Every structure is written in C-alpha cells, then in structure tokens.
Amino acid sequence: MEVVMTGDTIFTIDIEKVLRDKAGEKARHIPRFVVSWLKRIVHEKEVNGFLESSAHLSGVEWLEACVDYLDMRLVIEGTENLPSSDDGKLYTFVSNHPLGGIDGVALGAILGRHYDGRIKYLVNDLLMNLRGLAPLCVPINKTGSQGRDFPAMVEACFHSPNQVIMFPAGICSRKINGIVCDLPWRKTFITKSVETHRDVVPIHFGGHNSRFFYNLANVSKRLGIKFNVAMLFLVDEMYKNRHKTFTVSIGKPIPWQTFDSSRTPSEWAGWVKKSVYDLCVS
C-alpha cells in the first residue's frame, strides 16, 4: 500500500498509481480483476473517504477521529497506574501489538489526551505519509540512508520532552502453537529507558486478527517468503475489527533502576513482555 498526494492537501491511496510506479509498462498487463481485488483488500474507497473527511485534523484529534470512525469501544483497566501528567516525569509506554495498526491508534488517543499531545511513536516511515499522524511520529526505516540515521533518531526521541510509545516486537502478533502473541521484543526500549531515566509502563491491548491472517503469516514463513505478505491484509483486518470492544490493561510503572546488570537488556525485554501478558490474566 502506498499513500500519495492528490491536489494540494489531501493524501489518498491510489492502487493503480502504485502498480504503475512499481511495475512500469508491465502494469497494463495486470488483469483488471487483480487490480480490483487489491483495491478491495486495502479498502481504497473507504480509506480515502476517511482521509478526506479528516484532512483538517492532526495529532491526537486525528487519532480520536480514527477511533470514532472505527467505532472502537475501549475499556481501560488500571487507570490508577497511569502516571499523572503533572508529575514532571517522562515514561516509555510499551505494549503488545495484536492488531498491527488500530491498537497503536487507540493507545495514542488514550495517552495523547492524558498527556496533552506530548507523545511520540517510533513507527515505520510509511506512516509518515499520513498527515494527521505525522506530528506524533519519529519515522523508522532501517534500510537505505535513513537506516544510517536510525540510532540518532531513536536518541532524539528518547531525549525529547515527550512520552514515548513503543511496540517492541516491531510487527504485529502472530499465532504460535495456537496462541496469539508477539514475537520476541527488541531491547532498545530497555537500553534507552535506562539511559534517559524513564520508568517503563507496561500495557496489554486485548484483541486479535482473523484466523486467515495468522494462517497466511505462518504459511508465508514456512515457505521462506521474505516479504511480509500478511501486511497487505492489515487494512482489511482493521475493517474486520470495526464496532468491537477492546480491553486496555495498564500496569504499574517499572522503575528504570530495575533493569540492572543481573540480566542482559534482551532478557529484561523478555521479562517486561511477560509482565505485559500477565496483565490480562491478573
């Protein structure tokens, strides 16, 4: 999926342009039913309608408009664990990533409102094309020239006066041995939280994608397909999750001093991940 600008102000999805850009002259040989199928899978018409209607919004207001559009009902547990916006401290909020998109939108709306918009995501740079989301994002692209800037970008994010939201797995959850869970969490949030003296707030987001999505991801892995095929269906999964209720469980902040030399940063990341999943059974 690619987001492109049409006119002077509104970003829209244009599957036919993507195909022309990627396939060149060969694009005209792609059967129309394939083009129509791609448009349907990424919900081109519906998404563009929302992007146009929300073009005047940005930041937390845009996130809240997304929540309203998707008709998400958010049940928040552990609100007493959410640090005050007036305590003068900065935190790293880490969560599992079951849905691959709308969970991030929902958490941003919740935390963004609580902290008066002083939040930042570390996200794939593709999402920077979404003008409403861009002010809240530090883009990550580990390939090409931006890949060389990745450490500096992370450094800038953690040293900023903003609360940081991260999904340490990097990609959305997979079904492993019949259980929907994240892949191993990366250690960056541990090392940078210690470096910048940020306590870590664990959050569990309840929800899951369709059986089809997980089966596709697992089959692709078994076949050794390097391209993340399942990612093509994330927008479709988003629409399947409309009008649903999701439980967001907030755990007690973990002092940054906890992450000492008794374990490696990777081991601490795994420990925090377990703490997150323990929230949904406590």
LINQUIQUI-V761641 format. One record per residue. N is the residue number from 1. RES is the residue in one small letter. PSI is psi in radians with two decimals (NA if undefined). BURIAL is b if it has 24 or more other ideal C-beta (glycine too) atoms within 12 Angstrom, else e. D_CENTER is the distance of its C-alpha to the mean C-alpha in Angstrom with 1 decimal. Layout:
n	res	psi	burial	d_center
N	RES	PSI	BURIAL	D_CENTER
N	RES	PSI	BURIAL	D_CENTER
This chain:
n	res	psi	burial	d_center
1	m	2.47	b	15.6
2	e	2.49	b	16.5
3	v	2.25	b	16.7
4	v	2.84	e	20.1
5	m	2.36	e	22.2
6	t	2.26	e	25.2
7	g	-2.64	e	27.8
8	d	-0.31	e	27.3
9	t	-0.53	e	24.4
10	i	2.25	b	22.2
11	f	2.37	b	19.5
12	t	2.87	b	19.7
13	i	2.28	b	18.9
14	d	1.62	b	22.1
15	i	-0.73	b	22.3
16	e	-0.67	b	25.9
17	k	-0.70	e	25.3
18	v	-0.80	b	22.7
19	l	-0.70	b	25.3
20	r	-0.71	e	28.0
21	d	-0.67	e	26.1
22	k	-0.62	e	25.2
23	a	-0.18	e	28.4
24	g	-2.34	e	31.0
25	e	-0.47	e	34.3
26	k	-0.31	e	33.2
27	a	-0.58	e	30.8
28	r	-0.22	e	33.9
29	h	-0.10	e	34.7
30	i	2.17	e	31.4
31	p	2.50	e	32.7
32	r	-0.57	e	31.8
33	f	-0.51	e	30.7
34	v	-0.75	e	28.0
35	v	-0.78	b	26.8
36	s	-0.68	e	27.0
37	w	-0.76	e	25.0
38	l	-0.75	b	22.2
39	k	-0.67	b	22.3
40	r	-0.70	e	22.3
41	i	-0.67	b	19.3
42	v	0.07	b	17.0
43	h	0.88	b	18.9
44	e	-0.87	b	20.0
45	k	-0.79	e	22.4
46	e	-0.78	e	20.3
47	v	-0.76	b	17.3
48	n	-0.62	b	19.8
49	g	-0.73	e	21.6
50	f	-0.75	b	18.7
51	l	-0.66	b	18.0
52	e	-0.74	e	21.7
53	s	-0.38	e	22.2
54	s	0.24	b	19.5
55	a	-0.38	b	20.5
56	h	-0.04	e	22.3
57	l	2.73	b	19.4
58	s	2.84	b	16.9
59	g	-2.43	b	14.8
60	v	-0.63	b	14.8
61	e	-0.65	e	17.2
62	w	-0.73	b	15.1
63	l	-0.74	b	12.2
64	e	-0.59	b	15.2
65	a	-0.64	b	16.6
66	c	-0.79	b	13.6
67	v	-0.75	b	14.0
68	d	-0.76	e	17.7
69	y	-0.70	b	17.5
70	l	-0.07	b	15.7
71	d	0.84	e	18.3
72	m	2.31	b	16.0
73	r	2.09	e	18.2
74	l	2.06	b	16.6
75	v	1.97	e	19.0
76	i	2.11	b	18.5
77	e	2.52	e	20.5
78	g	0.50	b	21.5
79	t	-0.44	e	21.4
80	e	-0.29	e	24.3
81	n	-0.17	b	22.2
82	l	2.04	b	20.1
83	p	2.55	b	21.8
84	s	2.56	e	23.8
85	s	-0.14	e	22.8
86	d	0.13	e	26.4
87	d	-0.08	e	26.7
88	g	0.11	e	26.1
89	k	2.77	e	23.7
90	l	2.54	b	20.3
91	y	2.82	b	17.8
92	t	2.03	b	14.8
93	f	2.11	b	12.5
94	v	2.45	b	11.0
95	s	2.71	b	9.6
96	n	2.92	b	9.6
97	h	1.15	b	7.0
98	p	-0.50	b	9.5
99	l	-0.37	b	8.3
100	g	0.25	b	5.5
101	g	-1.15	b	4.7
102	i	-0.33	b	7.3
103	d	-0.68	b	6.7
104	g	-0.70	b	4.3
105	v	-0.80	b	7.2
106	a	-0.79	b	9.7
107	l	-0.67	b	9.3
108	g	-0.66	b	9.4
109	a	-0.75	b	12.4
110	i	-0.93	b	14.0
111	l	-0.60	b	13.9
112	g	-0.70	b	14.4
113	r	-0.70	b	17.5
114	h	-0.62	b	18.8
115	y	0.45	b	18.7
116	d	0.68	e	19.9
117	g	0.03	b	17.0
118	r	1.12	b	17.2
119	i	2.71	b	13.6
120	k	2.39	b	11.6
121	y	2.60	b	8.1
122	l	1.91	b	8.5
123	v	2.88	b	6.6
124	n	2.39	b	8.3
125	d	-0.27	b	11.4
126	l	-0.63	b	11.5
127	l	-0.28	b	9.3
128	m	-0.33	b	12.1
129	n	-0.33	b	14.3
130	l	1.79	b	13.1
131	r	-0.65	b	15.7
132	g	-0.52	b	14.7
133	l	-0.51	b	11.3
134	a	-0.72	b	12.9
135	p	-0.32	b	14.9
136	l	0.06	b	12.1
137	c	2.53	b	10.5
138	v	1.95	b	12.0
139	p	2.49	b	11.6
140	i	2.18	b	11.7
141	n	1.84	e	14.0
142	k	0.15	e	16.1
143	t	2.78	e	18.7
144	g	-2.79	e	21.5
145	s	-0.60	e	22.5
146	q	-0.46	e	19.1
147	g	-0.63	e	19.0
148	r	-0.42	e	22.1
149	d	-0.07	e	20.5
150	f	-0.86	e	17.5
151	p	-0.70	e	19.3
152	a	-0.63	e	20.6
153	m	-0.73	b	17.3
154	v	-0.75	b	15.9
155	e	-0.82	e	19.4
156	a	-0.67	e	19.3
157	c	-0.84	b	16.0
158	f	-0.38	b	17.5
159	h	0.10	e	20.9
160	s	2.90	e	19.8
161	p	0.57	e	20.8
162	n	2.69	b	17.3
163	q	2.44	b	15.4
164	v	2.30	b	12.5
165	i	2.20	b	9.2
166	m	2.61	b	7.9
167	f	1.59	b	6.6
168	p	-0.29	b	9.9
169	a	-0.44	b	10.1
170	g	-0.71	b	8.2
171	i	2.94	b	7.8
172	c	2.84	b	7.8
173	s	2.73	b	11.1
174	r	2.85	b	14.5
175	k	2.01	b	17.8
176	i	2.08	e	20.1
177	n	0.69	e	23.7
178	g	0.02	e	23.0
179	i	2.28	e	20.3
180	v	2.06	b	16.6
181	c	2.86	b	14.9
182	d	2.72	b	12.6
183	l	2.98	b	14.2
184	p	2.44	e	15.8
185	w	2.44	b	14.0
186	r	2.71	b	14.7
187	k	-0.11	b	17.1
188	t	-0.73	b	16.0
189	f	-0.47	b	15.0
190	i	-0.94	b	18.5
191	t	-0.71	b	20.5
192	k	-0.56	b	19.1
193	s	-0.69	b	19.3
194	v	-0.78	b	22.8
195	e	-0.66	e	23.7
196	t	0.15	b	22.7
197	h	0.78	e	23.9
198	r	2.18	b	20.7
199	d	2.66	b	20.8
200	v	2.23	b	17.7
201	v	1.98	b	16.6
202	p	2.40	b	15.4
203	i	2.35	b	13.5
204	h	2.21	b	13.5
205	f	2.06	b	11.7
206	g	2.43	b	14.2
207	g	2.96	b	13.8
208	h	2.78	b	13.9
209	n	-3.02	b	14.0
210	s	2.81	b	17.5
211	r	-0.65	e	20.1
212	f	-0.78	e	20.3
213	f	-0.83	b	16.7
214	y	-0.67	b	17.3
215	n	-0.73	e	20.8
216	l	-0.77	b	19.8
217	a	-0.73	b	17.5
218	n	-0.69	e	20.3
219	v	-0.74	e	23.0
220	s	-0.70	e	21.4
221	k	-0.76	e	21.2
222	r	-0.57	e	24.8
223	l	-0.09	e	25.9
224	g	0.42	e	24.5
225	i	2.07	e	22.5
226	k	-0.56	e	20.4
227	f	2.39	e	18.4
228	n	1.44	e	15.3
229	v	-0.70	e	17.1
230	a	-0.50	b	14.8
231	m	-0.51	b	12.1
232	l	-0.43	b	14.8
233	f	0.11	b	14.7
234	l	-0.63	b	11.1
235	v	-0.73	b	12.5
236	d	-0.70	b	15.5
237	e	-0.65	b	13.7
238	m	-0.77	b	12.1
239	y	-0.52	b	15.8
240	k	-0.44	b	17.1
241	n	0.15	b	15.2
242	r	2.67	b	16.7
243	h	0.42	e	19.4
244	k	2.86	b	18.2
245	t	2.34	e	18.3
246	f	2.40	b	15.6
247	t	2.22	e	16.7
248	v	2.02	b	14.8
249	s	2.13	b	17.0
250	i	2.18	b	17.2
251	g	3.00	b	19.3
252	k	2.47	b	21.9
253	p	2.43	b	21.0
254	i	2.02	b	22.0
255	p	2.44	e	24.3
256	w	-0.43	b	23.5
257	q	-0.29	e	27.1
258	t	-0.59	e	26.2
259	f	1.26	b	24.8
260	d	-2.92	e	28.2
261	s	0.06	e	29.9
262	s	-0.33	e	30.6
263	r	2.79	e	27.6
264	t	2.79	e	25.7
265	p	-0.67	b	22.3
266	s	-0.69	e	20.9
267	e	-0.68	e	22.9
268	w	-0.66	b	21.7
269	a	-0.73	b	18.0
270	g	-0.62	b	19.2
271	w	-0.75	b	21.1
272	v	-0.70	b	18.2
273	k	-0.79	b	16.2
274	k	-0.69	e	19.4
275	s	-0.65	b	19.6
276	v	-0.81	b	16.3
277	y	-0.44	b	17.6
278	d	-0.42	e	21.0
279	l	-0.54	b	19.8
280	c	-0.05	b	19.6
281	v	-0.05	e	23.2
282	s	NA	e	24.8
